[in-house]
Amino acid sequence: MEKFLNEFKSIKDDLVHISEELYQHPELGNEEFKSKQLLVNYLKKNNFKIEEGLNNIPTSFRATYTSDLPGPTIAYLAEYDALPGIGHGCGHNLIAVTSMGAGIALSKIMEQTGGTVIVLGTPAEESDGAKVLMAEQGIFNNIDVAMMAHPGGVSEESGATLALDAIQFAFTGKTSHAAAAPEQGINALDGVIQLFNGINALREHVTPDVRMHGVISEGGTAANVVPDYAVAQFYFRAETRRTLNEVVQKVKHIADGAAAMTGTTVELSNYELSNDNLVTNQHLSKQFMKNLRTVTNEPIQTKDKPSGSSDIGNVSQVVPAIHPIIGMNDKSLVPHTKRFADKTVTEDGRAFIKKGVLSLAQTGYDILTDSKLLETIKQEFDNNKSAGARLATYGLD
């Protein structure tokens, strides 16, 4: 860890400045052009080779530093999209500079260790997560491990996330005057209402890990007009892709039934990309936690049952990955709030950057210099894959 302290000190002020710039000028998913440029410019300054617009995702990038000696490839994942009306309420400004800082710090000693370090810019985690397409389209091929650290109220080990399908139900009926000729109308909103009733009935017959929550995004325009079009959007989540696929199949039958009951037709589509459940690589996680404990005396909790979803889950299907939480000294802190965003530019937020950069860089160094550790990490990944922990067939395929 000592070997990275001087490297961190030399870039600390720049990392803090970039984090605060991201905080002051938040950009939504797939609109992070200025945010991306801040990161890319600094990585160029530190001798990284830059590729932008990966797989036709304009605000993505890959920054690569390769030593003259062979060795493993370490990837640090940067997120930099913000939340509407809140800004960086999930701390992506900190995630971005921490992954970037770890990559830069590691690059400074790679002429001795060999290998390659990549800082991967992954847009739109809060919505249509770019990591999904990146995982599908081979961006993680030839990468040995992928890591990132997420801010939170308290520190937690990398755990699991829920698999997620975001499904839209568009019901079509027939418009008519609701008072003068109601018999000539077919009410699309009735289809949506019966969909909600059916999903609510299903709740009794799913496992406790399943989450189903939705809204009516379109329900008609006037009370005296039979709506001929109505739309509901739902998130469906479960601890594994297998369970989620089974739930989605049942929901498809409910939607068909709602349409049959009301005389409407229904069309289903994914309005955001699907997330798989995160399968944390435990050997990689233990190595990171060992390093984190050398830079903080704060307690580190075991990850509770998963409650949210992230496109990091899709990454863990194709490469050993971790997603630990590093605390910002506030047990009451709740993500996706303005208070959380404001916390990222306090002394506790700046402390997160130091802890994250040093822990991630040291873990990368351990992998570059310990072939047995990397072999163990890869063996665990292969064992999980053989055991069927990774399933990538989505419910609407």
VODO-707430 format. One record per residue (C-alpha): z, x, y; chain; residue number from 0. Coordinates in Angstrom, 2 decimals. Example, Ala and Ser with C-alpha at 12.3 -4.5 7.8 and 13.67 -1.06 7.14 Angstrom:
! VODO-707430
{pt {7.80,12.30,-4.50},A,0}
{pt {7.14,13.67,-1.06},A,1}
! end
This chain:
! VODO-707430
{pt {0.00,0.00,0.00},A,0}
{pt {0.78,2.86,2.35},A,1}
{pt {-2.83,4.01,2.19},A,2}
{pt {-3.93,0.81,3.94},A,3}
{pt {-1.32,0.70,6.70},A,4}
{pt {-3.15,3.06,9.04},A,5}
{pt {-6.45,1.31,8.35},A,6}
{pt {-4.84,-2.02,9.17},A,7}
{pt {-3.26,-0.72,12.36},A,8}
{pt {-6.66,0.49,13.56},A,9}
{pt {-8.21,-2.99,13.26},A,10}
{pt {-5.15,-5.24,13.78},A,11}
{pt {-5.79,-6.03,17.45},A,12}
{pt {-9.44,-6.85,16.74},A,13}
{pt {-8.51,-9.18,13.87},A,14}
{pt {-5.94,-11.00,16.01},A,15}
{pt {-8.46,-11.33,18.85},A,16}
{pt {-11.16,-12.77,16.55},A,17}
{pt {-8.67,-15.19,14.99},A,18}
{pt {-7.67,-16.45,18.43},A,19}
{pt {-11.31,-16.77,19.47},A,20}
{pt {-11.94,-18.94,16.42},A,21}
{pt {-8.87,-21.00,17.30},A,22}
{pt {-10.01,-21.47,20.90},A,23}
{pt {-13.58,-22.42,19.89},A,24}
{pt {-13.40,-24.37,16.61},A,25}
{pt {-16.65,-25.42,14.95},A,26}
{pt {-17.17,-28.04,12.25},A,27}
{pt {-18.65,-27.34,8.84},A,28}
{pt {-22.26,-26.11,8.84},A,29}
{pt {-22.05,-25.78,12.63},A,30}
{pt {-20.08,-22.51,12.66},A,31}
{pt {-22.81,-20.43,14.33},A,32}
{pt {-20.62,-18.70,16.93},A,33}
{pt {-17.80,-18.22,14.42},A,34}
{pt {-20.16,-16.65,11.91},A,35}
{pt {-21.59,-14.35,14.55},A,36}
{pt {-18.14,-13.08,15.55},A,37}
{pt {-17.46,-12.08,11.97},A,38}
{pt {-20.91,-10.67,11.30},A,39}
{pt {-20.89,-8.53,14.43},A,40}
{pt {-17.55,-6.98,13.55},A,41}
{pt {-18.58,-6.30,9.95},A,42}
{pt {-21.78,-4.64,11.20},A,43}
{pt {-19.66,-2.46,13.46},A,44}
{pt {-17.77,-1.37,10.34},A,45}
{pt {-20.92,-0.34,8.45},A,46}
{pt {-21.41,-3.41,6.27},A,47}
{pt {-24.93,-4.47,5.34},A,48}
{pt {-25.43,-8.08,6.45},A,49}
{pt {-27.48,-10.90,4.90},A,50}
{pt {-27.36,-14.25,6.71},A,51}
{pt {-28.40,-17.76,5.70},A,52}
{pt {-27.82,-17.42,1.95},A,53}
{pt {-29.57,-20.09,-0.12},A,54}
{pt {-30.72,-21.86,3.06},A,55}
{pt {-27.15,-22.33,4.32},A,56}
{pt {-27.60,-21.19,7.94},A,57}
{pt {-23.98,-20.36,8.73},A,58}
{pt {-23.31,-18.40,5.53},A,59}
{pt {-23.44,-14.65,5.14},A,60}
{pt {-22.90,-11.80,2.73},A,61}
{pt {-21.55,-8.50,4.08},A,62}
{pt {-21.76,-5.64,1.59},A,63}
{pt {-20.36,-2.11,1.55},A,64}
{pt {-21.37,0.02,-1.44},A,65}
{pt {-19.94,3.46,-2.11},A,66}
{pt {-21.95,6.35,-3.51},A,67}
{pt {-20.06,6.06,-6.80},A,68}
{pt {-20.38,3.26,-9.39},A,69}
{pt {-17.58,0.78,-9.92},A,70}
{pt {-16.59,-2.90,-9.90},A,71}
{pt {-17.57,-5.38,-7.20},A,72}
{pt {-14.76,-7.08,-5.29},A,73}
{pt {-15.48,-10.21,-3.20},A,74}
{pt {-13.28,-11.58,-0.43},A,75}
{pt {-14.07,-15.14,0.63},A,76}
{pt {-14.07,-16.07,4.32},A,77}
{pt {-13.78,-19.65,5.56},A,78}
{pt {-14.22,-20.50,9.25},A,79}
{pt {-14.93,-24.22,9.64},A,80}
{pt {-12.54,-26.45,11.56},A,81}
{pt {-11.40,-30.06,11.33},A,82}
{pt {-12.70,-32.79,13.67},A,83}
{pt {-10.24,-33.57,16.46},A,84}
{pt {-7.72,-31.01,15.19},A,85}
{pt {-9.37,-27.61,15.18},A,86}
{pt {-8.12,-24.99,12.74},A,87}
{pt {-5.48,-27.22,11.19},A,88}
{pt {-6.06,-25.58,7.82},A,89}
{pt {-5.88,-22.05,9.15},A,90}
{pt {-9.45,-21.00,8.44},A,91}
{pt {-9.34,-18.75,11.48},A,92}
{pt {-6.67,-16.74,9.63},A,93}
{pt {-8.52,-16.87,6.31},A,94}
{pt {-11.68,-15.51,7.94},A,95}
{pt {-10.09,-12.47,9.56},A,96}
{pt {-7.82,-11.74,6.59},A,97}
{pt {-10.70,-11.60,4.11},A,98}
{pt {-12.75,-9.59,6.58},A,99}
{pt {-9.87,-7.22,7.27},A,100}
{pt {-9.20,-6.68,3.57},A,101}
{pt {-12.87,-5.89,2.99},A,102}
{pt {-12.97,-3.39,5.85},A,103}
{pt {-9.72,-1.72,4.82},A,104}
{pt {-10.90,-1.36,1.22},A,105}
{pt {-14.27,0.03,2.31},A,106}
{pt {-12.54,2.95,4.07},A,107}
{pt {-11.25,4.42,0.80},A,108}
{pt {-14.15,3.53,-1.51},A,109}
{pt {-15.79,6.92,-1.42},A,110}
{pt {-12.87,8.03,-3.58},A,111}
{pt {-12.71,4.97,-5.85},A,112}
{pt {-16.35,3.96,-6.17},A,113}
{pt {-17.52,0.38,-6.36},A,114}
{pt {-18.68,-2.33,-3.95},A,115}
{pt {-16.84,-4.69,-1.64},A,116}
{pt {-18.36,-7.95,-0.38},A,117}
{pt {-17.10,-10.24,2.36},A,118}
{pt {-18.72,-13.60,1.67},A,119}
{pt {-18.97,-16.13,4.50},A,120}
{pt {-18.57,-19.59,2.97},A,121}
{pt {-19.09,-22.49,5.42},A,122}
{pt {-17.94,-26.11,5.38},A,123}
{pt {-14.98,-25.91,3.00},A,124}
{pt {-13.55,-29.05,4.64},A,125}
{pt {-16.61,-31.15,3.87},A,126}
{pt {-19.70,-30.14,1.90},A,127}
{pt {-18.27,-26.86,0.60},A,128}
{pt {-20.85,-24.09,0.50},A,129}
{pt {-19.11,-22.36,-2.41},A,130}
{pt {-20.37,-25.14,-4.68},A,131}
{pt {-24.02,-24.26,-4.08},A,132}
{pt {-23.22,-20.55,-4.02},A,133}
{pt {-21.63,-20.80,-7.46},A,134}
{pt {-24.54,-22.84,-8.82},A,135}
{pt {-27.24,-20.62,-7.36},A,136}
{pt {-26.03,-17.23,-8.52},A,137}
{pt {-24.33,-15.80,-5.42},A,138}
{pt {-21.35,-14.78,-7.57},A,139}
{pt {-23.46,-13.15,-10.26},A,140}
{pt {-22.53,-9.46,-10.64},A,141}
{pt {-19.21,-10.00,-8.82},A,142}
{pt {-16.19,-8.98,-10.88},A,143}
{pt {-13.42,-10.85,-9.04},A,144}
{pt {-13.21,-13.20,-6.04},A,145}
{pt {-10.11,-13.51,-3.85},A,146}
{pt {-8.84,-15.18,-0.72},A,147}
{pt {-5.42,-16.03,0.74},A,148}
{pt {-4.62,-19.35,2.42},A,149}
{pt {-1.91,-19.92,5.05},A,150}
{pt {0.85,-22.45,4.44},A,151}
{pt {4.42,-23.22,5.38},A,152}
{pt {5.82,-21.13,2.51},A,153}
{pt {4.29,-18.67,0.07},A,154}
{pt {3.08,-19.97,-3.30},A,155}
{pt {1.41,-18.43,-6.29},A,156}
{pt {-2.22,-19.29,-6.88},A,157}
{pt {-2.21,-22.48,-8.90},A,158}
{pt {-4.62,-25.29,-9.62},A,159}
{pt {-6.65,-27.71,-7.53},A,160}
{pt {-8.02,-31.12,-8.47},A,161}
{pt {-11.61,-31.68,-9.48},A,162}
{pt {-13.27,-34.04,-7.01},A,163}
{pt {-16.27,-36.36,-6.81},A,164}
{pt {-17.13,-37.96,-3.45},A,165}
{pt {-19.05,-41.14,-4.26},A,166}
{pt {-20.71,-43.65,-1.99},A,167}
{pt {-21.30,-47.26,-3.11},A,168}
{pt {-24.02,-49.01,-1.12},A,169}
{pt {-24.25,-52.77,-1.79},A,170}
{pt {-27.29,-54.77,-0.74},A,171}
{pt {-27.38,-58.56,-0.40},A,172}
{pt {-29.23,-61.04,1.79},A,173}
{pt {-28.48,-61.97,5.38},A,174}
{pt {-28.06,-65.55,6.55},A,175}
{pt {-26.21,-67.65,9.11},A,176}
{pt {-22.65,-67.79,7.80},A,177}
{pt {-22.08,-71.37,9.07},A,178}
{pt {-25.52,-73.03,9.15},A,179}
{pt {-26.91,-71.70,5.86},A,180}
{pt {-24.26,-69.78,3.92},A,181}
{pt {-25.83,-70.84,0.61},A,182}
{pt {-28.90,-68.76,1.43},A,183}
{pt {-26.91,-65.57,1.94},A,184}
{pt {-25.78,-62.91,-0.51},A,185}
{pt {-22.70,-61.18,0.85},A,186}
{pt {-22.83,-57.40,0.39},A,187}
{pt {-19.27,-57.08,1.68},A,188}
{pt {-18.09,-59.27,-1.20},A,189}
{pt {-19.51,-56.63,-3.53},A,190}
{pt {-17.47,-53.93,-1.81},A,191}
{pt {-14.32,-56.06,-1.93},A,192}
{pt {-14.74,-56.67,-5.67},A,193}
{pt {-15.30,-52.93,-6.11},A,194}
{pt {-11.92,-52.27,-4.47},A,195}
{pt {-10.28,-54.94,-6.63},A,196}
{pt {-11.72,-53.41,-9.79},A,197}
{pt {-10.68,-49.88,-8.87},A,198}
{pt {-7.18,-51.13,-8.03},A,199}
{pt {-7.00,-52.74,-11.49},A,200}
{pt {-8.11,-49.45,-13.04},A,201}
{pt {-5.12,-47.60,-11.53},A,202}
{pt {-2.87,-48.95,-14.31},A,203}
{pt {-5.04,-47.27,-16.93},A,204}
{pt {-5.55,-43.70,-15.72},A,205}
{pt {-3.43,-40.60,-16.19},A,206}
{pt {-0.89,-39.72,-13.46},A,207}
{pt {-3.01,-36.87,-12.11},A,208}
{pt {-5.87,-39.18,-11.10},A,209}
{pt {-6.31,-40.04,-7.43},A,210}
{pt {-8.69,-42.73,-6.14},A,211}
{pt {-8.86,-43.43,-2.42},A,212}
{pt {-11.61,-44.96,-0.32},A,213}
{pt {-12.71,-46.67,2.87},A,214}
{pt {-15.26,-49.30,3.89},A,215}
{pt {-17.57,-47.34,6.16},A,216}
{pt {-19.95,-50.28,6.76},A,217}
{pt {-18.99,-53.92,6.36},A,218}
{pt {-21.23,-56.07,8.53},A,219}
{pt {-21.85,-56.58,12.22},A,220}
{pt {-20.68,-60.09,13.11},A,221}
{pt {-18.43,-62.70,11.51},A,222}
{pt {-21.11,-65.42,11.72},A,223}
{pt {-23.73,-63.33,9.90},A,224}
{pt {-23.63,-62.85,6.13},A,225}
{pt {-23.76,-59.06,5.79},A,226}
{pt {-26.72,-57.89,3.74},A,227}
{pt {-25.47,-54.31,3.55},A,228}
{pt {-22.01,-52.82,3.02},A,229}
{pt {-20.84,-49.36,2.05},A,230}
{pt {-17.67,-47.93,0.54},A,231}
{pt {-16.94,-44.21,0.23},A,232}
{pt {-14.38,-42.93,-2.28},A,233}
{pt {-12.82,-39.67,-3.34},A,234}
{pt {-12.00,-39.50,-7.05},A,235}
{pt {-9.83,-36.61,-8.25},A,236}
{pt {-8.24,-35.38,-11.48},A,237}
{pt {-6.70,-32.21,-12.86},A,238}
{pt {-9.77,-31.43,-15.01},A,239}
{pt {-13.46,-32.09,-14.76},A,240}
{pt {-13.36,-33.72,-18.21},A,241}
{pt {-10.83,-36.35,-17.08},A,242}
{pt {-12.65,-36.93,-13.81},A,243}
{pt {-15.96,-37.52,-15.56},A,244}
{pt {-14.32,-40.17,-17.75},A,245}
{pt {-12.85,-41.91,-14.70},A,246}
{pt {-16.16,-41.87,-12.84},A,247}
{pt {-17.93,-43.46,-15.79},A,248}
{pt {-15.41,-46.33,-15.72},A,249}
{pt {-15.87,-46.70,-11.97},A,250}
{pt {-19.64,-46.92,-12.41},A,251}
{pt {-19.10,-49.88,-14.74},A,252}
{pt {-16.78,-51.49,-12.18},A,253}
{pt {-19.45,-51.12,-9.50},A,254}
{pt {-22.07,-52.70,-11.75},A,255}
{pt {-19.64,-55.53,-12.47},A,256}
{pt {-18.93,-56.06,-8.77},A,257}
{pt {-22.64,-56.31,-8.11},A,258}
{pt {-23.15,-58.78,-10.98},A,259}
{pt {-20.25,-60.97,-9.78},A,260}
{pt {-21.60,-61.23,-6.24},A,261}
{pt {-25.35,-61.28,-6.85},A,262}
{pt {-25.81,-58.01,-4.99},A,263}
{pt {-27.30,-54.71,-6.03},A,264}
{pt {-25.47,-51.42,-5.77},A,265}
{pt {-26.60,-47.82,-5.42},A,266}
{pt {-24.29,-44.89,-6.12},A,267}
{pt {-24.69,-41.43,-4.63},A,268}
{pt {-22.63,-38.30,-3.95},A,269}
{pt {-22.05,-38.06,-0.19},A,270}
{pt {-20.43,-34.62,-0.53},A,271}
{pt {-20.78,-31.93,-3.17},A,272}
{pt {-18.45,-32.15,-6.15},A,273}
{pt {-15.55,-29.73,-6.57},A,274}
{pt {-14.39,-28.44,-9.92},A,275}
{pt {-10.72,-27.78,-10.64},A,276}
{pt {-9.48,-24.28,-9.82},A,277}
{pt {-8.64,-22.23,-12.91},A,278}
{pt {-6.47,-19.43,-11.54},A,279}
{pt {-6.85,-16.10,-13.31},A,280}
{pt {-3.21,-15.39,-14.11},A,281}
{pt {-3.53,-11.62,-14.56},A,282}
{pt {-5.29,-11.32,-11.21},A,283}
{pt {-2.70,-13.60,-9.63},A,284}
{pt {0.22,-11.56,-10.99},A,285}
{pt {-1.28,-8.37,-9.57},A,286}
{pt {-1.70,-9.98,-6.15},A,287}
{pt {1.86,-11.33,-6.20},A,288}
{pt {3.20,-7.89,-7.11},A,289}
{pt {1.47,-6.51,-4.03},A,290}
{pt {2.51,-9.37,-1.76},A,291}
{pt {6.16,-8.78,-2.67},A,292}
{pt {5.91,-5.25,-1.30},A,293}
{pt {5.07,-6.55,2.20},A,294}
{pt {7.38,-9.57,2.44},A,295}
{pt {10.93,-10.49,1.42},A,296}
{pt {10.20,-14.19,1.74},A,297}
{pt {10.55,-16.29,-1.44},A,298}
{pt {7.34,-17.03,-3.33},A,299}
{pt {7.26,-20.41,-5.03},A,300}
{pt {5.54,-21.36,-8.24},A,301}
{pt {2.62,-23.63,-7.44},A,302}
{pt {3.49,-27.32,-7.76},A,303}
{pt {1.22,-29.85,-9.41},A,304}
{pt {-2.17,-29.87,-7.67},A,305}
{pt {-2.71,-32.48,-4.99},A,306}
{pt {-5.82,-31.35,-3.13},A,307}
{pt {-9.31,-30.08,-3.89},A,308}
{pt {-11.41,-27.15,-2.76},A,309}
{pt {-14.75,-25.54,-3.50},A,310}
{pt {-12.85,-22.44,-4.68},A,311}
{pt {-12.60,-24.41,-7.94},A,312}
{pt {-16.33,-24.01,-8.48},A,313}
{pt {-16.03,-20.27,-7.89},A,314}
{pt {-13.37,-20.02,-10.62},A,315}
{pt {-15.88,-21.48,-13.08},A,316}
{pt {-18.16,-18.44,-12.78},A,317}
{pt {-15.90,-15.50,-11.86},A,318}
{pt {-12.16,-14.67,-12.10},A,319}
{pt {-10.61,-16.03,-8.89},A,320}
{pt {-7.33,-16.63,-7.07},A,321}
{pt {-6.28,-18.75,-4.09},A,322}
{pt {-2.65,-17.93,-3.26},A,323}
{pt {-0.69,-19.27,-0.28},A,324}
{pt {1.03,-16.93,2.17},A,325}
{pt {3.74,-18.65,4.19},A,326}
{pt {4.11,-18.79,7.96},A,327}
{pt {7.90,-19.15,7.95},A,328}
{pt {8.10,-22.94,8.31},A,329}
{pt {8.89,-25.19,5.31},A,330}
{pt {8.11,-28.32,7.35},A,331}
{pt {4.57,-27.24,8.22},A,332}
{pt {1.90,-29.73,7.12},A,333}
{pt {-1.78,-28.73,6.89},A,334}
{pt {-4.52,-30.66,8.71},A,335}
{pt {-2.38,-31.12,11.80},A,336}
{pt {-2.56,-29.78,15.33},A,337}
{pt {0.86,-28.23,14.82},A,338}
{pt {-0.49,-26.22,11.90},A,339}
{pt {-3.44,-25.04,14.00},A,340}
{pt {-1.12,-23.95,16.80},A,341}
{pt {1.04,-22.03,14.32},A,342}
{pt {-1.90,-19.75,13.47},A,343}
{pt {-1.78,-18.11,16.91},A,344}
{pt {1.96,-17.42,16.91},A,345}
{pt {3.77,-14.31,15.73},A,346}
{pt {4.05,-15.94,12.29},A,347}
{pt {0.27,-16.36,12.22},A,348}
{pt {-0.21,-12.72,13.15},A,349}
{pt {2.23,-11.74,10.40},A,350}
{pt {0.09,-13.69,7.94},A,351}
{pt {-2.89,-11.49,8.83},A,352}
{pt {-0.96,-8.31,8.06},A,353}
{pt {0.48,-9.60,4.78},A,354}
{pt {-2.87,-11.00,3.67},A,355}
{pt {-4.97,-7.95,4.53},A,356}
{pt {-2.60,-5.47,2.88},A,357}
{pt {-2.06,-7.56,-0.28},A,358}
{pt {-5.74,-8.38,-0.77},A,359}
{pt {-6.88,-4.82,-0.08},A,360}
{pt {-4.29,-3.32,-2.44},A,361}
{pt {-5.25,-5.77,-5.20},A,362}
{pt {-8.88,-4.78,-4.74},A,363}
{pt {-7.89,-1.11,-4.96},A,364}
{pt {-5.93,-1.76,-8.16},A,365}
{pt {-9.01,-3.27,-9.79},A,366}
{pt {-11.27,-0.44,-8.63},A,367}
{pt {-8.95,2.20,-10.07},A,368}
{pt {-7.56,0.51,-13.21},A,369}
{pt {-10.26,-0.32,-15.75},A,370}
{pt {-7.70,-1.78,-18.17},A,371}
{pt {-6.54,-4.27,-15.52},A,372}
{pt {-10.10,-5.42,-14.91},A,373}
{pt {-10.73,-5.67,-18.65},A,374}
{pt {-7.64,-7.86,-19.04},A,375}
{pt {-8.70,-10.09,-16.14},A,376}
{pt {-12.17,-10.54,-17.62},A,377}
{pt {-10.81,-11.20,-21.10},A,378}
{pt {-8.61,-14.00,-19.76},A,379}
{pt {-11.61,-15.49,-17.98},A,380}
{pt {-13.69,-15.39,-21.17},A,381}
{pt {-10.86,-16.91,-23.22},A,382}
{pt {-10.50,-19.81,-20.79},A,383}
{pt {-14.22,-20.36,-20.85},A,384}
{pt {-14.26,-20.45,-24.64},A,385}
{pt {-11.34,-22.87,-24.65},A,386}
{pt {-13.30,-25.36,-22.56},A,387}
{pt {-11.28,-25.03,-19.36},A,388}
{pt {-14.52,-24.95,-17.39},A,389}
{pt {-16.79,-27.97,-17.35},A,390}
{pt {-19.53,-28.32,-14.74},A,391}
{pt {-21.12,-31.66,-15.54},A,392}
{pt {-20.58,-34.07,-12.67},A,393}
{pt {-20.00,-37.78,-13.08},A,394}
{pt {-23.25,-38.94,-11.44},A,395}
{pt {-25.56,-36.46,-13.24},A,396}
! end
